[in-house]
Amino acid sequence: MVKQDTRLDFEAVFNSLPAPFLVMDRDFNIVAFNRAFLDTTKRSADALIGINIFTAFPAAEESGLQDSLERVRDNGVVNVLPVFSCACAANGRTEECLWSCTHVPVHGNDGQVAFLLETAQDISELHPSKGLAGLDSEAAGETDPQAGNIQVLNQTLLATVQQLGRLVMQAPSFMCVLRGPTLVFELVNIAFSMLAGGRDLIGKTLREGLPESEGQDYPRLLENIFKSGEVHVGRKTRILLQDAPDCEIEEHYIDFVAQPIMGASGEVTGIFIEGNDVTDHVRTEQRQALLIRELHHRVRNTLAMVQGVMTTTAKSSANIEEFQDAFSGRIASLARTHAVMTEQPQQSVSFQQLLTQELSPYSDNQGLRIRLSGPAVDLPSQIALPLGMAVHELTTNAVRHGALATAQGRVEVGWSLIKKDGEPALLCEWNEFAGPPVTPRCRDGFGSMLLERVLPQQIQAEVTVDFAPAGFRLRMAVPLQNGR
């Protein structure tokens, strides 16, 4: 038994098609046509092959045919030309005929448009124009309802296609179409172009148009979609893109759907991608998560500090009234520092503000009683909370026993930024003048414990105090890297 040859003769199929077909190269030179095209145009093969379409049909130059062909060649999209006129030979004379054409891009192995396929339908007999298709003058003057309907339908379809094109291009979501196994950009809307830094992507492969995609996951993901034909939905997918020419590569997060485009026989011919840049939303979520973690950490530290304040205040208080007064003042100071930090997006507070909120009630109108001088220094919560408590204790001590206990007394606080072990540090000097004679302390209280034990242990501060007869002195160096 001889096996029958079942290979398909595509040339025979092409020539057997009843509708006229024409194939052109990228320069619009005619490279192939079927028998129906020759029969319809009444041309010989020798008069067409290798000839430019506009040389073979000069009247077509004024019909919009060139715009249609250039759109297909340059953008790789199908384009319909509902009506255009072209001279045809019939019965020994040349007559003007009307055609409706569809132009289709034919992609090469590299994904580029290699040829253009035109299929045409002669609609001269359906058109109501006068004198076409051999109609006598009386018949030509009558309006054919069928012709009118077809013309309206063509115009409606063209308007619909154009409107859909505008909607796609102007859509707030990014959209693109990738064709072929090498993923060649066939369509890119404005939002996608902006996401890709305004680069010219049409006709380029994914890896050519977005070279920074090399080594990332999404090119391989899209190639797998082309092979498998499965839809992929991505949520908050991290990608790296160059936002503008000569700019650094930036991190983006996108929500997207990648859907295969199926051909007539069920094979995957391309991929349609639609989505949104959700980078701002993801970064907001990340900041919120960071703030929540910071809040939890701060609450734990604050509760521990409150517990320590309560315990130490109780030990150093002679009676319940003294405890209540001291404990309330210290908690109020802690609350003020928290309130200031909560109002700042960076969750920090300036050192001058810590001083001002404690010392300003004791200032005079001339600014002589309280003097503050130093550069702007922002303190993170880890440093601001214990320093705020220390400033409160120093102020309370000055009001009860030091310079602020007399009308003539004054407090001067100066600070600067220094280097300590190669790292930035805050150097603060607290000096009291014209107060009552300083007497040695008879017992350690909460303030002493805070300055001499808590600050060195908690924020690695170096604290030196001097109970000089002329006035209390304090020198404190606080490393700022502890708050990072």
Beta strands, then each sheet from edge to edge (+ up, - down):
strand 1: 21-25
strand 2: 30-33
strand 3: 79-90
strand 4: 93-107
strand 5: 113-122
strand 6: 174-179
strand 7: 184-188
strand 8: 232-242
strand 9: 249-262
strand 10: 268-277
strand 11: 348-350
strand 12: 370-373
strand 13: 378-380
strand 14: 410-420
strand 15: 423-433
strand 16: 462-468
strand 17: 471-479
sheet 1: 2+ 1- 5+ 4- 3+
sheet 2: 7+ 6- 10+ 9- 8+
sheet 3: 11+ 13-
sheet 4: 12+ 14+ 15- 17+ 16-
end
